[in-house]
Amino acid sequence: MTKDSPHVVVIGAGIGGLSAAALLAKSGYRVTVLEAQTYPGGCASTFYHQGYRFDSGATLAGGFQPGGPHQIIGNQLGIEWPVRPTEVAWQVHLPGQTVTLTSDYGDLLHQFPHTRAFWEQQATIADIAWQLSARGLPWPPTGPAELLQLAKVGLAGFPRDLNVLPYTWRSVQGWLKQHKLDSDPVFKRFVDAQLLISAQTTSEDANALYGATALDLARQGVQHVEGGIGRLAETLVKAIRALGGEVHYRHRVKQIVVEQGRATGVLAFRGRHDNTGTLIPADFIVANMTPWSLEEVLGEASPWRLQRETAQRAAGWGAFVLHLGIAAAALPQAIPDHHQIITALEGPLGEGRSIFVSMSPEWDSSRAPAGKRAATITTHTRVQPWWDLLATDEAAYHAHKSAYAEQILTAIDQAVPGFRESVDLCLPGSPVTYAFYTDRHQGMVGGFPQISLFKARGPRTGIPNLRLVGDSIFPGQSTAGVTIGAMRVARDVERALSRRRERPSGRQLLTEIPSS
């Protein structure tokens, strides 16, 4: 890059923002990433507390298989991910039944032998979907260039890719019905629980094509990230800086400056108590945030389509989280590191009825003091009730957090005897906690439910040189999902900048930001 290279400002150091920033820096653009926190990763970060390295939210790492998004971007950037494969992806604890998920589906097919044809079809569809993403499928297409790219991607896989077309409009529920599995309450509950963590919705609403990929994590393989999930973000930060880009922490963007319909820069504040801010000019801006947060920083310059979207779009899920320090000796021997606990076969999932447990592996001594393990426990929860309770009765809010934590620990202890006894540190968090530490609107996490491919959100914002990235754009949730979105955004930004090489009139790019 040179001092005359177009300047791209990336707001937020989540995996999506960092991946896009690294690719753009690799292509020769001047890149500056601004992160409000003191560490990178957003909802896939790792933080320190009392000798523990706790994963903030995301704990499972997939997408490293050949042709997977992390493998692709790693090859492009010349980086080696600090990951190790794990034989058992996770155990699913259903009432009266435990299913161990591995890449060969061995125990799954042993316990549900009548579902073999479904899983064979799922694998075929998922393989096609992974290949489409590896070839750069731009979905939903947002202009002539992406329509042309979409056609090229489709032709490259013709006629095999036609096999997925019937699943483009179908729900997973309809797919289960095709295999006469919709009337099996245990298997349907199992599938619903997997979809909730990977598609943010259940079989009645989840799109079948997306669902086939969402159900594919165990088959493709789960990786442990040495040092915690945040090491993925740290690896990307090192790559950006090695390529000449800049990453600055404790820089909170409170305004995107828009002049004559184009974004010309951002106003960033150093820490929570800075009242002056720094204006950082930009030729292009990539925002790793939700549409609601984007509207907030745009203010009166927010396009009417974005305003309409935020007014009409239903709130996504939040998460209730427990960060636990646990005594390793109190746990059962050879216990898997990841568990999903379903407390009942009926009723809506979430709100403590479906719980995900992730413990740091015993071999990773960097995650906890000697003899201890770090654990992150999450369950889906609706965001608004937490805010309403906090606003009306703060004491009741804290009491509800404590009761919620106790309910979850009791459910885990029933599935994993001795777990409750092993806990010697417990840090509970609600969507309010997530909002404080991640700046996500109302603490929503995981992106939007993947219901219809034809209603999927793309990265465009209504401002020609401003794009969204992260789990708000298709394909959404997971580090693999946001990386696919980031690759698509980086290509889109490059196309736009190649058409507009001149810098904003009368502005000189900031070359230095106070170090952090």
Secondary structure as UniProt FT lines:
FT   TURN            3..4
FT   STRAND          7..11
FT   HELIX           15..26
FT   TURN            27..28
FT   STRAND          30..34
FT   HELIX           42..44
FT   STRAND          46..49
FT   TURN            50..51
FT   STRAND          52..55
FT   TURN            66..67
FT   HELIX           69..77
FT   STRAND          83..85
FT   STRAND          88..94
FT   TURN            95..96
FT   STRAND          97..102
FT   TURN            103..104
FT   HELIX           106..111
FT   HELIX           113..115
FT   HELIX           116..134
FT   TURN            135..136
FT   HELIX           144..156
FT   TURN            157..159
FT   HELIX           160..164
FT   HELIX           165..168
FT   HELIX           172..178
FT   TURN            179..180
FT   TURN            182..183
FT   HELIX           185..199
FT   TURN            203..205
FT   HELIX           208..214
FT   TURN            215..216
FT   HELIX           217..220
FT   STRAND          223..225
FT   TURN            226..227
FT   HELIX           230..242
FT   TURN            243..244
FT   STRAND          246..248
FT   STRAND          251..259
FT   TURN            260..261
FT   STRAND          262..270
FT   TURN            272..273
FT   STRAND          278..281
FT   STRAND          284..287
FT   HELIX           291..298
FT   HELIX           299..301
FT   HELIX           304..312
FT   STRAND          318..327
FT   HELIX           328..330
FT   TURN            333..334
FT   STRAND          338..342
FT   TURN            351..352
FT   STRAND          354..359
FT   TURN            362..363
FT   HELIX           365..367
FT   TURN            370..371
FT   STRAND          372..381
FT   HELIX           384..392
FT   HELIX           394..415
FT   TURN            417..418
FT   HELIX           419..422
FT   STRAND          423..429
FT   HELIX           431..438
FT   HELIX           441..443
FT   HELIX           453..455
FT   TURN            464..465
FT   STRAND          466..468
FT   TURN            471..472
FT   TURN            474..475
FT   HELIX           479..499
FT   TURN            505..506
//
